[in-house]
Amino acid sequence: MDIVLVILGFVCVLVGILGSFLPVLPGAPISWLGLLLLYLTKAIPNNWWLLGITLVVAIGVVVADYIIPVAGTKRFGGSKYGMIGTTVGLVVSIVFPILGLLGIVIWPFVGAFVGELFNKADNKTALKAAFGSFLGFLTGTFLKFVVAIIFLGIYLAKVWEFRSVLFLT
C-alpha cells in the first residue's frame, strides 16, 4: 500500500507543477495533497507541523493568485473599474477556459483594459493598467511554480530519507 501512496503522491506533486501554469488546476493544493499522501504511508512518521505549514502556504498561494493581478492593476495606475475588470477577466478565464493557458493571460488584461475604458480613461492609461494586470499574472504564476517546486523538493527529500523502508517493505 505504501508504494501506491508514494506513486499517487508523486503524480499529485507533478500535476501540481502543471497546475502552476494551467488555470483549471489548483497547483499548490494538488502538490500539497501529494505531500499528504506521502505522510499517510506507514514508513514515514507523521509530521503535522510540516503538513500544517505547507497547507497554510498552499492556501495562501491560492488566495494571492487572485489578489496579485488586481494589485498589479492598481499599482500601474488602474482605477476601481480596472481592478473590477481584472477580477471579472480572471473569473471569465476560469469559468470559460476557451483559450486555455493563453486565456488566463488575455482575459485579465482585457478586463482591466475594458474596465479602465468604462472609467473614461484614455487608451494609454487603460493599456498601462492592463499591463499591470499582466505583470500581476506573471508574478502569481511564478509564485505558484516556486511553491510547487519546493513541495516537490520536500517530497523527494522525504522519499530519499526513507527509501530503504519504503521500497523494501
VENWO-V392251 format. One record per residue. N is the residue number from 1. PHI is phi in degrees with one decimal (999 if undefined). OMEGA is omega in whole degrees, -180 to 180 (999 if undefined). Layout:
n->N phi->PHI omega->OMEGA
n->N phi->PHI omega->OMEGA
This chain:
n->1 phi->999 omega->-180
n->2 phi->-61.0 omega->-179
n->3 phi->-63.1 omega->179
n->4 phi->-61.9 omega->179
n->5 phi->-65.5 omega->178
n->6 phi->-64.2 omega->-180
n->7 phi->-66.8 omega->178
n->8 phi->-62.4 omega->178
n->9 phi->-62.8 omega->179
n->10 phi->-64.4 omega->177
n->11 phi->-61.8 omega->179
n->12 phi->-62.3 omega->180
n->13 phi->-64.3 omega->178
n->14 phi->-66.6 omega->177
n->15 phi->-64.6 omega->176
n->16 phi->-62.1 omega->176
n->17 phi->-65.3 omega->176
n->18 phi->-61.1 omega->179
n->19 phi->-65.3 omega->175
n->20 phi->-65.2 omega->-176
n->21 phi->-110.6 omega->-178
n->22 phi->-94.9 omega->-174
n->23 phi->-67.8 omega->-176
n->24 phi->-85.2 omega->-179
n->25 phi->-113.3 omega->175
n->26 phi->-78.4 omega->-170
n->27 phi->-56.9 omega->-176
n->28 phi->-63.1 omega->178
n->29 phi->-64.1 omega->178
n->30 phi->-69.6 omega->176
n->31 phi->-62.2 omega->178
n->32 phi->-63.0 omega->177
n->33 phi->-58.8 omega->176
n->34 phi->-60.9 omega->176
n->35 phi->-63.6 omega->179
n->36 phi->-60.1 omega->179
n->37 phi->-60.4 omega->178
n->38 phi->-62.8 omega->-179
n->39 phi->-75.3 omega->176
n->40 phi->-82.0 omega->176
n->41 phi->-69.4 omega->178
n->42 phi->-76.6 omega->-175
n->43 phi->-78.3 omega->-176
n->44 phi->-106.0 omega->-180
n->45 phi->-66.9 omega->-179
n->46 phi->-64.1 omega->175
n->47 phi->-129.2 omega->-174
n->48 phi->-67.8 omega->177
n->49 phi->-64.9 omega->179
n->50 phi->-62.0 omega->180
n->51 phi->-64.0 omega->180
n->52 phi->-66.5 omega->-180
n->53 phi->-65.2 omega->-180
n->54 phi->-67.7 omega->175
n->55 phi->-65.9 omega->178
n->56 phi->-61.6 omega->178
n->57 phi->-62.9 omega->-180
n->58 phi->-61.2 omega->179
n->59 phi->-66.3 omega->178
n->60 phi->-60.7 omega->179
n->61 phi->-66.6 omega->178
n->62 phi->-62.7 omega->179
n->63 phi->-64.4 omega->-179
n->64 phi->-62.3 omega->-179
n->65 phi->-63.9 omega->177
n->66 phi->-89.6 omega->-176
n->67 phi->-85.8 omega->-173
n->68 phi->-59.7 omega->178
n->69 phi->-61.8 omega->178
n->70 phi->-66.9 omega->179
n->71 phi->-65.1 omega->177
n->72 phi->-63.1 omega->178
n->73 phi->-61.6 omega->-180
n->74 phi->-65.0 omega->-178
n->75 phi->-62.5 omega->-179
n->76 phi->-95.0 omega->173
n->77 phi->90.5 omega->179
n->78 phi->-73.7 omega->179
n->79 phi->-93.5 omega->176
n->80 phi->-59.4 omega->179
n->81 phi->-65.3 omega->178
n->82 phi->-66.4 omega->178
n->83 phi->-67.5 omega->176
n->84 phi->-64.4 omega->178
n->85 phi->-61.4 omega->177
n->86 phi->-62.0 omega->180
n->87 phi->-63.1 omega->178
n->88 phi->-61.1 omega->178
n->89 phi->-61.3 omega->177
n->90 phi->-63.3 omega->179
n->91 phi->-63.9 omega->178
n->92 phi->-60.0 omega->-178
n->93 phi->-67.0 omega->179
n->94 phi->-83.7 omega->-177
n->95 phi->-72.5 omega->-179
n->96 phi->-121.5 omega->-177
n->97 phi->-75.6 omega->-175
n->98 phi->-63.4 omega->-177
n->99 phi->-94.6 omega->178
n->100 phi->61.9 omega->-178
n->101 phi->-60.1 omega->180
n->102 phi->-66.2 omega->-179
n->103 phi->-63.4 omega->-180
n->104 phi->-69.3 omega->175
n->105 phi->-89.9 omega->-173
n->106 phi->-73.8 omega->-172
n->107 phi->-63.4 omega->175
n->108 phi->-62.6 omega->177
n->109 phi->-61.5 omega->179
n->110 phi->-63.7 omega->180
n->111 phi->-60.1 omega->178
n->112 phi->-64.6 omega->-180
n->113 phi->-62.4 omega->-179
n->114 phi->-65.2 omega->178
n->115 phi->-59.6 omega->178
n->116 phi->-68.6 omega->177
n->117 phi->-66.0 omega->175
n->118 phi->-64.4 omega->179
n->119 phi->-83.2 omega->179
n->120 phi->67.7 omega->177
n->121 phi->-78.0 omega->176
n->122 phi->-75.6 omega->-177
n->123 phi->-60.5 omega->-178
n->124 phi->-65.4 omega->179
n->125 phi->-64.7 omega->180
n->126 phi->-63.5 omega->180
n->127 phi->-67.0 omega->178
n->128 phi->-63.8 omega->178
n->129 phi->-64.8 omega->178
n->130 phi->-64.9 omega->176
n->131 phi->-63.5 omega->176
n->132 phi->-60.9 omega->176
n->133 phi->-62.7 omega->179
n->134 phi->-64.0 omega->177
n->135 phi->-63.7 omega->176
n->136 phi->-62.5 omega->177
n->137 phi->-61.8 omega->-180
n->138 phi->-61.9 omega->178
n->139 phi->-63.4 omega->179
n->140 phi->-62.6 omega->179
n->141 phi->-63.5 omega->179
n->142 phi->-61.7 omega->179
n->143 phi->-60.9 omega->179
n->144 phi->-61.6 omega->-179
n->145 phi->-65.1 omega->-179
n->146 phi->-61.6 omega->179
n->147 phi->-63.6 omega->179
n->148 phi->-63.3 omega->178
n->149 phi->-67.8 omega->177
n->150 phi->-63.2 omega->177
n->151 phi->-61.7 omega->176
n->152 phi->-62.3 omega->178
n->153 phi->-61.2 omega->177
n->154 phi->-61.7 omega->-179
n->155 phi->-59.3 omega->-178
n->156 phi->-63.9 omega->179
n->157 phi->-62.9 omega->180
n->158 phi->-69.1 omega->178
n->159 phi->-62.8 omega->-180
n->160 phi->-65.8 omega->-179
n->161 phi->-62.4 omega->-177
n->162 phi->-109.6 omega->-176
n->163 phi->-60.1 omega->-177
n->164 phi->-68.7 omega->179
n->165 phi->-77.9 omega->-177
n->166 phi->-67.0 omega->-170
n->167 phi->-99.5 omega->177
n->168 phi->-113.6 omega->180
n->169 phi->-96.8 omega->999
